[in-house]
Amino acid sequence: MARYEARVSWALQPGEDFLKGRYSRGHSLSFDGVPQLAGSASANVVGNRWAVDKAVDPEEMLVASISACHMLTFLHRARLAGLVCEAYEDDAVGVMAANEAGRLAVTEVTLRPALRWAGPAPDAETLARLHHEAHEECYIANSVTSRVTVEAP
């Protein structure tokens, strides 16, 4: 069993009114000695006044986690297949909507990886198989109920 830790820190600032909901949702995130990351609630959730611009929100982190896990698993599967991937970029998108229970959730995440290969690129069938294997093995995708699709060229 592996264990993962994160520290999330927030504090009420002078002049803010917690009971009226008039407080910044800005916070800090720390992981394993990595420099702190600025976090916030999404402006889509709390509005621009209480969200922090240029801070990552939980929904973005979820989308990025799914994308990063898929990428890392895909690179591993490509290596095992004897292929050399030189670059991988993904413009992933998550959609928040009501789920089957009527609750807001990130219901769908679409991955759009763009790959650069050393030598000839694998054919479409091989590429689809590698993405399918990566999706099946991705720990994060296996941990969420969001529908995850891969739109590979």
matplotlib code that plots the C-alpha trace (Angstrom):
import matplotlib.pyplot as plt

x = [0.0, 1.3, 0.4, 0.2, 0.1, -0.8, -1.1, -3.9, -3.7, -6.3, -6.8, -9.5, -8.0, -8.7, -11.9, -13.4, -16.9, -16.9, -20.6, -21.8, -19.5, -17.4, -14.0, -11.3, -11.2, -7.4, -5.3, -1.9, -1.1, 2.1, 3.3, 6.5, 8.7, 7.6, 7.3, 3.8, 1.1, -1.6, -5.0, -8.5, -12.1, -13.1, -14.6, -17.3, -18.3, -17.8, -17.6, -14.6, -14.8, -13.9, -11.8, -8.1, -6.9, -3.9, -4.5, -5.3, -8.8, -9.7, -11.5, -8.4, -6.3, -8.6, -8.4, -4.6, -4.3, -6.2, -4.2, -0.8, -1.6, -2.8, 0.4, 2.7, 1.0, 0.9, 4.6, 5.3, 3.1, 4.8, 8.3, 7.3, 6.1, 9.5, 8.4, 10.2, 8.0, 9.9, 7.1, 3.6, 1.2, -2.4, -5.0, -7.3, -10.8, -13.2, -16.9, -18.8, -22.5, -25.2, -24.5, -27.1, -27.9, -28.4, -25.2, -22.6, -19.6, -16.8, -18.8, -16.5, -12.8, -11.5, -7.9, -6.4, -2.8, -0.5, 2.6, 5.9, 7.8, 11.4, 11.2, 7.9, 4.7, 2.7, -0.3, -3.8, -4.5, -1.4, -1.9, -5.5, -4.4, -1.7, -4.2, -6.7, -4.1, -3.0, -6.6, -7.2, -4.1, -4.3, -4.7, -6.5, -9.0, -9.7, -10.4, -13.1, -16.6, -16.0, -16.3, -12.7, -12.3, -9.1, -9.3, -6.1, -5.3]
y = [0.0, 3.5, 6.6, 10.1, 13.3, 16.9, 20.0, 22.4, 25.7, 28.5, 31.4, 34.0, 37.4, 40.7, 42.4, 39.2, 38.1, 34.3, 33.9, 36.0, 34.1, 37.2, 35.7, 34.7, 31.1, 31.5, 28.8, 27.1, 23.6, 21.8, 18.4, 16.5, 19.6, 21.0, 24.8, 25.9, 26.2, 28.8, 27.3, 28.8, 27.9, 28.2, 31.6, 29.4, 28.3, 31.3, 34.2, 36.4, 38.4, 35.5, 33.4, 34.1, 34.8, 32.9, 30.1, 26.5, 25.2, 21.7, 21.0, 21.9, 19.8, 16.8, 17.3, 17.7, 14.6, 12.4, 13.8, 13.4, 9.8, 8.9, 10.4, 8.6, 5.3, 5.8, 6.6, 3.4, 1.3, 2.9, 2.1, -1.5, -1.6, -0.5, 3.0, 6.2, 9.1, 12.4, 14.8, 14.5, 17.5, 17.3, 20.0, 18.2, 19.6, 18.8, 19.5, 20.2, 19.2, 17.5, 13.8, 11.1, 12.0, 15.6, 16.8, 18.9, 16.9, 16.8, 14.4, 14.2, 14.7, 14.7, 14.1, 15.4, 14.2, 15.4, 13.2, 13.4, 10.2, 9.4, 7.5, 6.6, 7.1, 4.0, 3.2, 4.1, 0.7, 0.5, 4.1, 3.3, 0.1, 2.0, 4.7, 2.0, 0.2, 3.4, 4.3, 0.8, 1.1, 4.8, 4.9, 8.2, 7.3, 4.1, 6.3, 8.7, 8.3, 10.9, 9.6, 9.9, 9.8, 10.2, 12.0, 11.0, 12.1]
z = [0.0, -0.9, 1.0, -0.4, 1.5, 0.8, 3.0, 2.3, 4.3, 4.5, 7.0, 7.4, 6.6, 8.5, 7.4, 5.9, 7.1, 7.3, 8.3, 5.4, 3.0, 2.3, 2.5, 0.0, -1.1, -1.6, 0.0, -0.4, -1.4, -0.5, -1.6, -0.5, -0.3, -3.6, -3.6, -2.5, -5.1, -4.9, -4.8, -4.9, -5.4, -9.0, -10.0, -11.7, -8.2, -5.9, -8.4, -9.3, -6.1, -3.8, -6.1, -6.5, -10.0, -11.2, -8.6, -9.5, -8.4, -7.4, -10.6, -12.6, -10.3, -10.9, -14.7, -14.5, -12.3, -14.8, -17.7, -16.0, -14.8, -18.3, -19.8, -17.5, -18.0, -21.8, -21.9, -19.9, -22.3, -25.4, -23.9, -23.4, -27.0, -28.1, -29.2, -28.4, -27.6, -27.6, -26.5, -25.1, -24.6, -23.6, -23.7, -21.3, -20.6, -17.7, -17.7, -14.5, -14.7, -12.7, -12.2, -12.1, -8.5, -9.5, -7.7, -9.4, -10.4, -12.9, -15.0, -18.1, -18.8, -22.4, -23.0, -26.2, -26.4, -29.1, -29.5, -31.2, -31.9, -32.6, -35.9, -37.5, -35.5, -34.6, -36.7, -35.5, -34.2, -32.1, -30.8, -29.8, -28.0, -26.1, -25.0, -24.0, -22.0, -20.4, -19.5, -18.0, -15.8, -14.8, -11.0, -11.1, -13.8, -11.8, -8.8, -10.3, -11.6, -14.3, -17.9, -19.4, -23.1, -25.2, -28.5, -30.1, -33.7]

ax = plt.figure().add_subplot(projection="3d")
ax.plot(x, y, z, "-o")
ax.set_aspect("equal")
plt.show()
